[in-house]
């Protein structure tokens, strides 16, 4: 198994793709940081005026756990910079910049 490239190496290409297309599908092996490291890096490297990032997670439990983990990385509560919205439950606020959502 090869080691994934550091986020810093793929960040310029990712930001360029997002600037051109306004959306991006990131495919990488498990454990590469798609769910937690990349979104936090993106909100760190973009202006607050950029709007709200949406991160699609397939399951409600995964969405809640990912949002909780990222909020803890920022020493915040869920609903501040990072929040989530799943069927029947929402923890987002006016300052939320990254919203973890499920398809439903």
HELIX and SHEET records of a PDB file:
HELIX    1   1 UNK A    7  UNK A   21  1                                  15    
HELIX    2   2 UNK A   37  UNK A   45  1                                   9    
HELIX    3   3 UNK A   48  UNK A   50  5                                   3    
HELIX    4   4 UNK A   60  UNK A   73  1                                  14    
SHEET    1   A 4 UNK A  53  UNK A  56  0                                        
SHEET    2   A 4 UNK A  98  UNK A 101  1                                        
SHEET    3   A 4 UNK A  82  UNK A  86  1                                        
SHEET    4   A 4 UNK A  89  UNK A  91 -1                                        
END                                                                             
